[in-house]
C-alpha cells in the first residue's frame, strides 16, 4: 500500500546476544539495499527503559525465544511467534550458509508483507491475533 509506506517503525532485540552483528546477515542486508550502519545486537531490556518506543506488536522469530518468558511490555502489545530456522546454527559451505540467510530473509519478508496487508483498523483484537498467528503458517 503506497499510502502506508514508511508507517512502521521496526526494532530488533533479543535475550541472548552475540558480541557483534552477524557478518553474513550484514552482508546480505547491504546487498539488498538496507542501511546497516546502526545494526548492533541489543538486549530487549533497553526497550523497557524510560523513553523507549512503545510497541503495538511484538514478533518473536527464534524458537528459543518462544519458550522464554518475555518481558511485560508496556501498553500490552499483541504478540505472535513467527518461527524461522536460526541461520546462525547452520554449518556448511559459505554458499550454503548464505542461502540459509537468504531463505530466512525471504520468509520474514513474506510474513511482514502479509502483516502489512491486514486491515488492522477493521479487525477486533481477537481476530487480529488470529491473523497474526496464522501468518506463521
Phi and psi in radians as a Rosetta constraint file:
Dihedral C 1 N 2 CA 2 C 2 CIRCULARHARMONIC -1.033 0.35
Dihedral N 2 CA 2 C 2 N 3 CIRCULARHARMONIC -0.543 0.35
Dihedral C 2 N 3 CA 3 C 3 CIRCULARHARMONIC -1.213 0.35
Dihedral N 3 CA 3 C 3 N 4 CIRCULARHARMONIC -0.505 0.35
Dihedral C 3 N 4 CA 4 C 4 CIRCULARHARMONIC -1.568 0.35
Dihedral N 4 CA 4 C 4 N 5 CIRCULARHARMONIC -0.071 0.35
Dihedral C 4 N 5 CA 5 C 5 CIRCULARHARMONIC -1.041 0.35
Dihedral N 5 CA 5 C 5 N 6 CIRCULARHARMONIC 2.278 0.35
Dihedral C 5 N 6 CA 6 C 6 CIRCULARHARMONIC 1.445 0.35
Dihedral N 6 CA 6 C 6 N 7 CIRCULARHARMONIC 0.135 0.35
Dihedral C 6 N 7 CA 7 C 7 CIRCULARHARMONIC -1.542 0.35
Dihedral N 7 CA 7 C 7 N 8 CIRCULARHARMONIC -0.076 0.35
Dihedral C 7 N 8 CA 8 C 8 CIRCULARHARMONIC -1.841 0.35
Dihedral N 8 CA 8 C 8 N 9 CIRCULARHARMONIC 2.427 0.35
Dihedral C 8 N 9 CA 9 C 9 CIRCULARHARMONIC -1.936 0.35
Dihedral N 9 CA 9 C 9 N 10 CIRCULARHARMONIC 2.211 0.35
Dihedral C 9 N 10 CA 10 C 10 CIRCULARHARMONIC -2.075 0.35
Dihedral N 10 CA 10 C 10 N 11 CIRCULARHARMONIC 2.373 0.35
Dihedral C 10 N 11 CA 11 C 11 CIRCULARHARMONIC -2.279 0.35
Dihedral N 11 CA 11 C 11 N 12 CIRCULARHARMONIC 2.654 0.35
Dihedral C 11 N 12 CA 12 C 12 CIRCULARHARMONIC -2.278 0.35
Dihedral N 12 CA 12 C 12 N 13 CIRCULARHARMONIC 2.423 0.35
Dihedral C 12 N 13 CA 13 C 13 CIRCULARHARMONIC -2.825 0.35
Dihedral N 13 CA 13 C 13 N 14 CIRCULARHARMONIC 2.928 0.35
Dihedral C 13 N 14 CA 14 C 14 CIRCULARHARMONIC -2.676 0.35
Dihedral N 14 CA 14 C 14 N 15 CIRCULARHARMONIC -3.137 0.35
Dihedral C 14 N 15 CA 15 C 15 CIRCULARHARMONIC -1.675 0.35
Dihedral N 15 CA 15 C 15 N 16 CIRCULARHARMONIC -0.814 0.35
Dihedral C 15 N 16 CA 16 C 16 CIRCULARHARMONIC -1.815 0.35
Dihedral N 16 CA 16 C 16 N 17 CIRCULARHARMONIC 1.996 0.35
Dihedral C 16 N 17 CA 17 C 17 CIRCULARHARMONIC -1.902 0.35
Dihedral N 17 CA 17 C 17 N 18 CIRCULARHARMONIC 2.567 0.35
Dihedral C 17 N 18 CA 18 C 18 CIRCULARHARMONIC -1.416 0.35
Dihedral N 18 CA 18 C 18 N 19 CIRCULARHARMONIC 2.900 0.35
Dihedral C 18 N 19 CA 19 C 19 CIRCULARHARMONIC -1.272 0.35
Dihedral N 19 CA 19 C 19 N 20 CIRCULARHARMONIC -0.463 0.35
Dihedral C 19 N 20 CA 20 C 20 CIRCULARHARMONIC -2.605 0.35
Dihedral N 20 CA 20 C 20 N 21 CIRCULARHARMONIC 2.830 0.35
Dihedral C 20 N 21 CA 21 C 21 CIRCULARHARMONIC -1.088 0.35
Dihedral N 21 CA 21 C 21 N 22 CIRCULARHARMONIC 2.498 0.35
Dihedral C 21 N 22 CA 22 C 22 CIRCULARHARMONIC -1.139 0.35
Dihedral N 22 CA 22 C 22 N 23 CIRCULARHARMONIC 2.175 0.35
Dihedral C 22 N 23 CA 23 C 23 CIRCULARHARMONIC -1.100 0.35
Dihedral N 23 CA 23 C 23 N 24 CIRCULARHARMONIC -0.566 0.35
Dihedral C 23 N 24 CA 24 C 24 CIRCULARHARMONIC -1.185 0.35
Dihedral N 24 CA 24 C 24 N 25 CIRCULARHARMONIC -0.766 0.35
Dihedral C 24 N 25 CA 25 C 25 CIRCULARHARMONIC -1.090 0.35
Dihedral N 25 CA 25 C 25 N 26 CIRCULARHARMONIC -0.757 0.35
Dihedral C 25 N 26 CA 26 C 26 CIRCULARHARMONIC -1.092 0.35
Dihedral N 26 CA 26 C 26 N 27 CIRCULARHARMONIC -0.779 0.35
Dihedral C 26 N 27 CA 27 C 27 CIRCULARHARMONIC -1.061 0.35
Dihedral N 27 CA 27 C 27 N 28 CIRCULARHARMONIC -0.783 0.35
Dihedral C 27 N 28 CA 28 C 28 CIRCULARHARMONIC -1.088 0.35
Dihedral N 28 CA 28 C 28 N 29 CIRCULARHARMONIC -0.831 0.35
Dihedral C 28 N 29 CA 29 C 29 CIRCULARHARMONIC -1.059 0.35
Dihedral N 29 CA 29 C 29 N 30 CIRCULARHARMONIC -0.699 0.35
Dihedral C 29 N 30 CA 30 C 30 CIRCULARHARMONIC -1.095 0.35
Dihedral N 30 CA 30 C 30 N 31 CIRCULARHARMONIC -0.798 0.35
Dihedral C 30 N 31 CA 31 C 31 CIRCULARHARMONIC -1.088 0.35
Dihedral N 31 CA 31 C 31 N 32 CIRCULARHARMONIC -0.476 0.35
Dihedral C 31 N 32 CA 32 C 32 CIRCULARHARMONIC -1.554 0.35
Dihedral N 32 CA 32 C 32 N 33 CIRCULARHARMONIC 0.069 0.35
Dihedral C 32 N 33 CA 33 C 33 CIRCULARHARMONIC 1.576 0.35
Dihedral N 33 CA 33 C 33 N 34 CIRCULARHARMONIC 0.226 0.35
Dihedral C 33 N 34 CA 34 C 34 CIRCULARHARMONIC -1.542 0.35
Dihedral N 34 CA 34 C 34 N 35 CIRCULARHARMONIC 2.520 0.35
Dihedral C 34 N 35 CA 35 C 35 CIRCULARHARMONIC -1.351 0.35
Dihedral N 35 CA 35 C 35 N 36 CIRCULARHARMONIC 2.090 0.35
Dihedral C 35 N 36 CA 36 C 36 CIRCULARHARMONIC -1.939 0.35
Dihedral N 36 CA 36 C 36 N 37 CIRCULARHARMONIC 0.141 0.35
Dihedral C 36 N 37 CA 37 C 37 CIRCULARHARMONIC -1.069 0.35
Dihedral N 37 CA 37 C 37 N 38 CIRCULARHARMONIC -0.480 0.35
Dihedral C 37 N 38 CA 38 C 38 CIRCULARHARMONIC -1.908 0.35
Dihedral N 38 CA 38 C 38 N 39 CIRCULARHARMONIC 0.206 0.35
Dihedral C 38 N 39 CA 39 C 39 CIRCULARHARMONIC -1.426 0.35
Dihedral N 39 CA 39 C 39 N 40 CIRCULARHARMONIC 2.036 0.35
Dihedral C 39 N 40 CA 40 C 40 CIRCULARHARMONIC -2.467 0.35
Dihedral N 40 CA 40 C 40 N 41 CIRCULARHARMONIC 2.654 0.35
Dihedral C 40 N 41 CA 41 C 41 CIRCULARHARMONIC -1.073 0.35
Dihedral N 41 CA 41 C 41 N 42 CIRCULARHARMONIC 2.375 0.35
Dihedral C 41 N 42 CA 42 C 42 CIRCULARHARMONIC -2.268 0.35
Dihedral N 42 CA 42 C 42 N 43 CIRCULARHARMONIC 2.332 0.35
Dihedral C 42 N 43 CA 43 C 43 CIRCULARHARMONIC -1.301 0.35
Dihedral N 43 CA 43 C 43 N 44 CIRCULARHARMONIC 2.419 0.35
Dihedral C 43 N 44 CA 44 C 44 CIRCULARHARMONIC -1.115 0.35
Dihedral N 44 CA 44 C 44 N 45 CIRCULARHARMONIC -0.255 0.35
Dihedral C 44 N 45 CA 45 C 45 CIRCULARHARMONIC -1.079 0.35
Dihedral N 45 CA 45 C 45 N 46 CIRCULARHARMONIC -0.466 0.35
Dihedral C 45 N 46 CA 46 C 46 CIRCULARHARMONIC -1.148 0.35
Dihedral N 46 CA 46 C 46 N 47 CIRCULARHARMONIC -0.351 0.35
Dihedral C 46 N 47 CA 47 C 47 CIRCULARHARMONIC -1.483 0.35
Dihedral N 47 CA 47 C 47 N 48 CIRCULARHARMONIC 0.016 0.35
Dihedral C 47 N 48 CA 48 C 48 CIRCULARHARMONIC -1.807 0.35
Dihedral N 48 CA 48 C 48 N 49 CIRCULARHARMONIC -0.114 0.35
Dihedral C 48 N 49 CA 49 C 49 CIRCULARHARMONIC -1.326 0.35
Dihedral N 49 CA 49 C 49 N 50 CIRCULARHARMONIC 2.712 0.35
Dihedral C 49 N 50 CA 50 C 50 CIRCULARHARMONIC -0.963 0.35
Dihedral N 50 CA 50 C 50 N 51 CIRCULARHARMONIC 2.389 0.35
Dihedral C 50 N 51 CA 51 C 51 CIRCULARHARMONIC 1.508 0.35
Dihedral N 51 CA 51 C 51 N 52 CIRCULARHARMONIC -0.062 0.35
Dihedral C 51 N 52 CA 52 C 52 CIRCULARHARMONIC -1.218 0.35
Dihedral N 52 CA 52 C 52 N 53 CIRCULARHARMONIC 2.684 0.35
Dihedral C 52 N 53 CA 53 C 53 CIRCULARHARMONIC -1.115 0.35
Dihedral N 53 CA 53 C 53 N 54 CIRCULARHARMONIC 2.598 0.35
Dihedral C 53 N 54 CA 54 C 54 CIRCULARHARMONIC -1.516 0.35
Dihedral N 54 CA 54 C 54 N 55 CIRCULARHARMONIC 2.516 0.35
Dihedral C 54 N 55 CA 55 C 55 CIRCULARHARMONIC -1.941 0.35
Dihedral N 55 CA 55 C 55 N 56 CIRCULARHARMONIC 2.476 0.35
Dihedral C 55 N 56 CA 56 C 56 CIRCULARHARMONIC -1.671 0.35
Dihedral N 56 CA 56 C 56 N 57 CIRCULARHARMONIC -0.515 0.35
Dihedral C 56 N 57 CA 57 C 57 CIRCULARHARMONIC -2.430 0.35
Dihedral N 57 CA 57 C 57 N 58 CIRCULARHARMONIC 2.485 0.35
Dihedral C 57 N 58 CA 58 C 58 CIRCULARHARMONIC -2.182 0.35
Dihedral N 58 CA 58 C 58 N 59 CIRCULARHARMONIC 2.191 0.35
Dihedral C 58 N 59 CA 59 C 59 CIRCULARHARMONIC -2.068 0.35
Dihedral N 59 CA 59 C 59 N 60 CIRCULARHARMONIC 2.108 0.35
Dihedral C 59 N 60 CA 60 C 60 CIRCULARHARMONIC -1.652 0.35
Dihedral N 60 CA 60 C 60 N 61 CIRCULARHARMONIC 2.515 0.35
Dihedral C 60 N 61 CA 61 C 61 CIRCULARHARMONIC -2.147 0.35
Dihedral N 61 CA 61 C 61 N 62 CIRCULARHARMONIC -0.379 0.35
Dihedral C 61 N 62 CA 62 C 62 CIRCULARHARMONIC -1.563 0.35
Dihedral N 62 CA 62 C 62 N 63 CIRCULARHARMONIC 2.285 0.35
Dihedral C 62 N 63 CA 63 C 63 CIRCULARHARMONIC -1.087 0.35
Dihedral N 63 CA 63 C 63 N 64 CIRCULARHARMONIC -0.532 0.35
Dihedral C 63 N 64 CA 64 C 64 CIRCULARHARMONIC -1.114 0.35
Dihedral N 64 CA 64 C 64 N 65 CIRCULARHARMONIC -0.683 0.35
Dihedral C 64 N 65 CA 65 C 65 CIRCULARHARMONIC -1.198 0.35
Dihedral N 65 CA 65 C 65 N 66 CIRCULARHARMONIC -0.536 0.35
Dihedral C 65 N 66 CA 66 C 66 CIRCULARHARMONIC -1.116 0.35
Dihedral N 66 CA 66 C 66 N 67 CIRCULARHARMONIC -0.524 0.35
Dihedral C 66 N 67 CA 67 C 67 CIRCULARHARMONIC -1.549 0.35
Dihedral N 67 CA 67 C 67 N 68 CIRCULARHARMONIC -0.154 0.35
Dihedral C 67 N 68 CA 68 C 68 CIRCULARHARMONIC -1.627 0.35
Dihedral N 68 CA 68 C 68 N 69 CIRCULARHARMONIC 2.602 0.35
Dihedral C 68 N 69 CA 69 C 69 CIRCULARHARMONIC -1.227 0.35
Dihedral N 69 CA 69 C 69 N 70 CIRCULARHARMONIC 2.270 0.35
Dihedral C 69 N 70 CA 70 C 70 CIRCULARHARMONIC -1.497 0.35
Dihedral N 70 CA 70 C 70 N 71 CIRCULARHARMONIC 2.753 0.35
Dihedral C 70 N 71 CA 71 C 71 CIRCULARHARMONIC -1.062 0.35
Dihedral N 71 CA 71 C 71 N 72 CIRCULARHARMONIC 2.809 0.35
Dihedral C 71 N 72 CA 72 C 72 CIRCULARHARMONIC -1.434 0.35
Dihedral N 72 CA 72 C 72 N 73 CIRCULARHARMONIC 1.644 0.35
Dihedral C 72 N 73 CA 73 C 73 CIRCULARHARMONIC -1.216 0.35
Dihedral N 73 CA 73 C 73 N 74 CIRCULARHARMONIC 2.370 0.35
Dihedral C 73 N 74 CA 74 C 74 CIRCULARHARMONIC -1.058 0.35
Dihedral N 74 CA 74 C 74 N 75 CIRCULARHARMONIC 2.525 0.35
Dihedral C 74 N 75 CA 75 C 75 CIRCULARHARMONIC 1.476 0.35
Dihedral N 75 CA 75 C 75 N 76 CIRCULARHARMONIC -0.013 0.35
Dihedral C 75 N 76 CA 76 C 76 CIRCULARHARMONIC 0.944 0.35
Dihedral N 76 CA 76 C 76 N 77 CIRCULARHARMONIC 1.026 0.35
Dihedral C 76 N 77 CA 77 C 77 CIRCULARHARMONIC -1.185 0.35
Dihedral N 77 CA 77 C 77 N 78 CIRCULARHARMONIC 2.710 0.35
Dihedral C 77 N 78 CA 78 C 78 CIRCULARHARMONIC -1.255 0.35
Dihedral N 78 CA 78 C 78 N 79 CIRCULARHARMONIC 2.541 0.35
Dihedral C 78 N 79 CA 79 C 79 CIRCULARHARMONIC -2.185 0.35
Dihedral N 79 CA 79 C 79 N 80 CIRCULARHARMONIC 2.441 0.35
Dihedral C 79 N 80 CA 80 C 80 CIRCULARHARMONIC -2.508 0.35
Dihedral N 80 CA 80 C 80 N 81 CIRCULARHARMONIC 2.632 0.35
Dihedral C 80 N 81 CA 81 C 81 CIRCULARHARMONIC -1.886 0.35
Dihedral N 81 CA 81 C 81 N 82 CIRCULARHARMONIC 2.130 0.35
Dihedral C 81 N 82 CA 82 C 82 CIRCULARHARMONIC -1.978 0.35
Dihedral N 82 CA 82 C 82 N 83 CIRCULARHARMONIC 1.435 0.35
Dihedral C 82 N 83 CA 83 C 83 CIRCULARHARMONIC -0.942 0.35
Dihedral N 83 CA 83 C 83 N 84 CIRCULARHARMONIC 2.219 0.35
Dihedral C 83 N 84 CA 84 C 84 CIRCULARHARMONIC -2.336 0.35
Dihedral N 84 CA 84 C 84 N 85 CIRCULARHARMONIC 2.249 0.35
Dihedral C 84 N 85 CA 85 C 85 CIRCULARHARMONIC -0.971 0.35
Dihedral N 85 CA 85 C 85 N 86 CIRCULARHARMONIC 2.339 0.35
Dihedral C 85 N 86 CA 86 C 86 CIRCULARHARMONIC -1.298 0.35
Dihedral N 86 CA 86 C 86 N 87 CIRCULARHARMONIC 1.901 0.35
Dihedral C 86 N 87 CA 87 C 87 CIRCULARHARMONIC -1.138 0.35
Dihedral N 87 CA 87 C 87 N 88 CIRCULARHARMONIC -0.359 0.35
Dihedral C 87 N 88 CA 88 C 88 CIRCULARHARMONIC -1.222 0.35
Dihedral N 88 CA 88 C 88 N 89 CIRCULARHARMONIC -0.308 0.35
Dihedral C 88 N 89 CA 89 C 89 CIRCULARHARMONIC -1.530 0.35
Dihedral N 89 CA 89 C 89 N 90 CIRCULARHARMONIC -0.131 0.35
Dihedral C 89 N 90 CA 90 C 90 CIRCULARHARMONIC -1.385 0.35
Dihedral N 90 CA 90 C 90 N 91 CIRCULARHARMONIC 2.437 0.35
Dihedral C 90 N 91 CA 91 C 91 CIRCULARHARMONIC -2.173 0.35
Dihedral N 91 CA 91 C 91 N 92 CIRCULARHARMONIC 2.308 0.35
Dihedral C 91 N 92 CA 92 C 92 CIRCULARHARMONIC 3.119 0.35
Dihedral N 92 CA 92 C 92 N 93 CIRCULARHARMONIC -2.896 0.35
Dihedral C 92 N 93 CA 93 C 93 CIRCULARHARMONIC -1.192 0.35
Dihedral N 93 CA 93 C 93 N 94 CIRCULARHARMONIC 2.937 0.35
Dihedral C 93 N 94 CA 94 C 94 CIRCULARHARMONIC -1.063 0.35
Dihedral N 94 CA 94 C 94 N 95 CIRCULARHARMONIC -0.741 0.35
Dihedral C 94 N 95 CA 95 C 95 CIRCULARHARMONIC -1.152 0.35
Dihedral N 95 CA 95 C 95 N 96 CIRCULARHARMONIC -0.723 0.35
Dihedral C 95 N 96 CA 96 C 96 CIRCULARHARMONIC -1.136 0.35
Dihedral N 96 CA 96 C 96 N 97 CIRCULARHARMONIC -0.728 0.35
Dihedral C 96 N 97 CA 97 C 97 CIRCULARHARMONIC -1.091 0.35
Dihedral N 97 CA 97 C 97 N 98 CIRCULARHARMONIC -0.785 0.35
Dihedral C 97 N 98 CA 98 C 98 CIRCULARHARMONIC -1.051 0.35
Dihedral N 98 CA 98 C 98 N 99 CIRCULARHARMONIC -0.712 0.35
Dihedral C 98 N 99 CA 99 C 99 CIRCULARHARMONIC -1.104 0.35
Dihedral N 99 CA 99 C 99 N 100 CIRCULARHARMONIC -0.644 0.35
Dihedral C 99 N 100 CA 100 C 100 CIRCULARHARMONIC -1.146 0.35
Dihedral N 100 CA 100 C 100 N 101 CIRCULARHARMONIC -0.710 0.35
Dihedral C 100 N 101 CA 101 C 101 CIRCULARHARMONIC -1.142 0.35
Dihedral N 101 CA 101 C 101 N 102 CIRCULARHARMONIC -0.704 0.35
Dihedral C 101 N 102 CA 102 C 102 CIRCULARHARMONIC -1.078 0.35
Dihedral N 102 CA 102 C 102 N 103 CIRCULARHARMONIC -0.715 0.35
Dihedral C 102 N 103 CA 103 C 103 CIRCULARHARMONIC -1.093 0.35
Dihedral N 103 CA 103 C 103 N 104 CIRCULARHARMONIC -0.762 0.35
Dihedral C 103 N 104 CA 104 C 104 CIRCULARHARMONIC -1.093 0.35
Dihedral N 104 CA 104 C 104 N 105 CIRCULARHARMONIC -0.732 0.35
Dihedral C 104 N 105 CA 105 C 105 CIRCULARHARMONIC -1.075 0.35
Dihedral N 105 CA 105 C 105 N 106 CIRCULARHARMONIC -0.841 0.35
Dihedral C 105 N 106 CA 106 C 106 CIRCULARHARMONIC -1.063 0.35
Dihedral N 106 CA 106 C 106 N 107 CIRCULARHARMONIC -0.719 0.35
Dihedral C 106 N 107 CA 107 C 107 CIRCULARHARMONIC -1.086 0.35
Dihedral N 107 CA 107 C 107 N 108 CIRCULARHARMONIC -0.813 0.35
Dihedral C 107 N 108 CA 108 C 108 CIRCULARHARMONIC -1.178 0.35
Dihedral N 108 CA 108 C 108 N 109 CIRCULARHARMONIC -0.702 0.35
Dihedral C 108 N 109 CA 109 C 109 CIRCULARHARMONIC -1.064 0.35
Dihedral N 109 CA 109 C 109 N 110 CIRCULARHARMONIC -0.753 0.35
Dihedral C 109 N 110 CA 110 C 110 CIRCULARHARMONIC -1.084 0.35
Dihedral N 110 CA 110 C 110 N 111 CIRCULARHARMONIC -0.724 0.35
Dihedral C 110 N 111 CA 111 C 111 CIRCULARHARMONIC -1.183 0.35
Dihedral N 111 CA 111 C 111 N 112 CIRCULARHARMONIC -0.698 0.35
Dihedral C 111 N 112 CA 112 C 112 CIRCULARHARMONIC -1.121 0.35
Dihedral N 112 CA 112 C 112 N 113 CIRCULARHARMONIC -0.704 0.35
Dihedral C 112 N 113 CA 113 C 113 CIRCULARHARMONIC -1.100 0.35
Dihedral N 113 CA 113 C 113 N 114 CIRCULARHARMONIC -0.723 0.35
Dihedral C 113 N 114 CA 114 C 114 CIRCULARHARMONIC -1.112 0.35
Dihedral N 114 CA 114 C 114 N 115 CIRCULARHARMONIC -0.756 0.35
Dihedral C 114 N 115 CA 115 C 115 CIRCULARHARMONIC -1.044 0.35
Dihedral N 115 CA 115 C 115 N 116 CIRCULARHARMONIC -0.840 0.35
Dihedral C 115 N 116 CA 116 C 116 CIRCULARHARMONIC -1.261 0.35
Dihedral N 116 CA 116 C 116 N 117 CIRCULARHARMONIC -0.218 0.35
Dihedral C 116 N 117 CA 117 C 117 CIRCULARHARMONIC -1.556 0.35
Dihedral N 117 CA 117 C 117 N 118 CIRCULARHARMONIC -0.135 0.35
Dihedral C 117 N 118 CA 118 C 118 CIRCULARHARMONIC -1.193 0.35
Dihedral N 118 CA 118 C 118 N 119 CIRCULARHARMONIC 2.488 0.35
Dihedral C 118 N 119 CA 119 C 119 CIRCULARHARMONIC -1.413 0.35
Dihedral N 119 CA 119 C 119 N 120 CIRCULARHARMONIC 1.218 0.35
Dihedral C 119 N 120 CA 120 C 120 CIRCULARHARMONIC -0.947 0.35
Dihedral N 120 CA 120 C 120 N 121 CIRCULARHARMONIC -0.733 0.35
Dihedral C 120 N 121 CA 121 C 121 CIRCULARHARMONIC -1.211 0.35
Dihedral N 121 CA 121 C 121 N 122 CIRCULARHARMONIC -0.324 0.35
Dihedral C 121 N 122 CA 122 C 122 CIRCULARHARMONIC -1.680 0.35
Dihedral N 122 CA 122 C 122 N 123 CIRCULARHARMONIC -0.119 0.35
Dihedral C 122 N 123 CA 123 C 123 CIRCULARHARMONIC -1.807 0.35
Dihedral N 123 CA 123 C 123 N 124 CIRCULARHARMONIC 2.462 0.35
Dihedral C 123 N 124 CA 124 C 124 CIRCULARHARMONIC -1.326 0.35
Dihedral N 124 CA 124 C 124 N 125 CIRCULARHARMONIC 2.913 0.35
Dihedral C 124 N 125 CA 125 C 125 CIRCULARHARMONIC -1.004 0.35
Dihedral N 125 CA 125 C 125 N 126 CIRCULARHARMONIC -0.750 0.35
Dihedral C 125 N 126 CA 126 C 126 CIRCULARHARMONIC -1.166 0.35
Dihedral N 126 CA 126 C 126 N 127 CIRCULARHARMONIC -0.753 0.35
Dihedral C 126 N 127 CA 127 C 127 CIRCULARHARMONIC -1.128 0.35
Dihedral N 127 CA 127 C 127 N 128 CIRCULARHARMONIC -0.754 0.35
Dihedral C 127 N 128 CA 128 C 128 CIRCULARHARMONIC -1.069 0.35
Dihedral N 128 CA 128 C 128 N 129 CIRCULARHARMONIC -0.760 0.35
Dihedral C 128 N 129 CA 129 C 129 CIRCULARHARMONIC -1.063 0.35
Dihedral N 129 CA 129 C 129 N 130 CIRCULARHARMONIC -0.701 0.35
Dihedral C 129 N 130 CA 130 C 130 CIRCULARHARMONIC -1.079 0.35
Dihedral N 130 CA 130 C 130 N 131 CIRCULARHARMONIC -0.722 0.35
Dihedral C 130 N 131 CA 131 C 131 CIRCULARHARMONIC -1.130 0.35
Dihedral N 131 CA 131 C 131 N 132 CIRCULARHARMONIC -0.739 0.35
Dihedral C 131 N 132 CA 132 C 132 CIRCULARHARMONIC -1.072 0.35
Dihedral N 132 CA 132 C 132 N 133 CIRCULARHARMONIC -0.767 0.35
Dihedral C 132 N 133 CA 133 C 133 CIRCULARHARMONIC -1.212 0.35
Dihedral N 133 CA 133 C 133 N 134 CIRCULARHARMONIC -0.588 0.35
Dihedral C 133 N 134 CA 134 C 134 CIRCULARHARMONIC -1.191 0.35
Dihedral N 134 CA 134 C 134 N 135 CIRCULARHARMONIC -0.447 0.35
Dihedral C 134 N 135 CA 135 C 135 CIRCULARHARMONIC -1.070 0.35
Dihedral N 135 CA 135 C 135 N 136 CIRCULARHARMONIC -0.583 0.35
Dihedral C 135 N 136 CA 136 C 136 CIRCULARHARMONIC -1.278 0.35
Dihedral N 136 CA 136 C 136 N 137 CIRCULARHARMONIC -0.174 0.35
